[in-house]
């Protein structure tokens, strides 16, 4: 008998899941491009003097979409007629495309969205989503060739796949619950690197904001001088907002020490401004430091990387209390390298060429920023991690209980007045009443309870003779030296010899003598 096997696409197999993932990637690219195109066309419609038709607006949207992925553009409509490169990425503009790719890859492996369909593997999901996205990207690159902002082909061939595959990989990692490496040192290094990077970028944003507020007058004058139309001012404002993350990276690079380039041969560092900067009129560039030697306010920017490496090293040290010194140092050094690698990538995106000649270098230099980040982590973060580890492994000394002066004086006087002879207790005379039999809470005698015999004097002594405490014991009691390990009376609060009075306390009165009756 022959069984008919359905095609995998019909029965919802893995091939259908890969095809769906590819479609998701294409849709993500279309959504990002469409959102940017709507924004550009809205600005073109509201402009009172548009320079080109709808085709020019669409070419501008395609160029900005490619620039958001790190692709360098080439401006052909320059005053000199020579093509000029444009390589500074508005980092806020890149958030939407990256998030769309991330979500597409995450939803591909979502269990709730799969149903009976077999989900693809992690590598298959990344490849399918990135493949669908890059198909649309290739079409956009070809379309931009006929516009005023064509894409630089070498840059498009490197940065487009790198950004898309990285975002898709992050989405798959999120779908699996963001797992960390099983090795404790690697996981601790990643956590510490993330904490240090967030602190570094946050501090850089604070440095940039303080400098911009300090030069608020110059920034306002530059903003008003760019255009007089409200549509143009809105466009400039949107560009300023898109470049705010770039300013945070610039501030972090400034605090790290290398600073950033303001054209060929001009650098801004905490030590001062070197060279002749080629600064175009723009509101954010008004926050640049003044000419001359830097003062204490410029040097205060070094507190940003210092705080970052302190937190980074402290995080490693708290996780390394049971590790060896070598493992702790290697983990802190790995965290420094991880933070430095990400800082170098962000610096490469935040800076780049703005034109030819002197404007060919503008912004942080990626390898200098990365090297400075690693150097800060190695010189400060590693000792901090070792110090925190040593502090966490210390053995606390026992604390002495403070005795009040009055109580200690009373105790000294009581000990001095106490008799030096053996402590005696009266022995029960013959015919005295025996101690009560242990009973249960309801008043009945416990099962198996044996009557306790009165304390007796050892052989060779008569009744009424002085007997030491060591000679007194009940017949069915364990010896006194075993009170430290057992509780003969079933009392949870029992402690050995806690029934004996202190030397300065009066002893209990002797029991009354039995009557002659």
Number of C-alpha atoms within 10 A of each C-alpha: 3 4 5 6 7 9 10 12 13 9 14 17 16 17 19 18 24 22 16 17 30 26 18 24 33 23 19 26 24 17 15 19 22 16 14 21 20 14 13 21 19 13 17 22 14 13 15 12 9 13 9 9 11 13 11 18 23 22 22 21 24 26 25 23 25 27 26 24 25 25 27 26 26 21 19 16 13 11 7 8 9 13 17 21 22 22 25 23 25 24 21 16 21 20 14 17 24 23 16 23 30 27 21 28 32 23 19 28 24 16 13 8 11 15 10 11 16 17 23 20 15 19 11 16 29 30 21 26 32 30 20 21 28 20 14 17 24 14 10 20 20 13 16 21 16 11 20 18 27 24 27 18 14 10 14 21 13 12 17 22 17 14 19 27 23 16 24 30 23 21 28 25 18 18 20 13 9 10 10 13 10 8 8 13 20 17 16 24 27 21 16 29 31 17 19 30 25 14 21 29 24 19 24 27 22 18 23 25 18 13 18 20 13 14 19 16 13 18 20 14 14 18 20 14 13 14 14 10 13 12 17 17 16 13 18 18 14 12 14 19 16 18 19 18 21 28 26 22 30 28 28 34 33 26 26 27 21 23 24 26 25 26 23 16 13 17 20 24 22 22 16 18 21 16 16 13 19 15 14 12 15 19 23 23 17 24 21 16 19 12 13 11 13 16 11 9 9 18 16 12 24 18 13 24 28 20 16 26 33 19 20 30 35 23 24 30 30 19 20 26 19 13 14 11 15 9 13 26 23 16 27 35 24 23 34 32 21 21 27 27 20 17 27 23 14 21 25 22 24 26 24 23 20 21 20 14 11 17 22 17 22 25 27 30 21 24 17 19 29 26 19 20 30 23 17 20 30 22 13 19 31 27 19 24 30 24 16 19 25 15 13 15 13 9 7 6 6 6 6 6 6 6 8 8 9 8 9 11 10 12 15 11 11 15 13 12 11 12 10 8 7 11 12 14 16 15 19 18 14 11 7 11 11 12 11 9 13 17 12 10 8 7 8 10 14 13 9 7 11 11 13 15 16 18 16 19 19 12 6 5 11 12 14 13 12 15 20 14 12 11 12 18 17 13 12 11 13 13 11 12 8 12 15 11 9 12 15 12 9 8 8 7 7 15 13 14 10 9 8 11 11 13 15 15 10 8 11 9 7 10 10 6 9 11 5 4 3
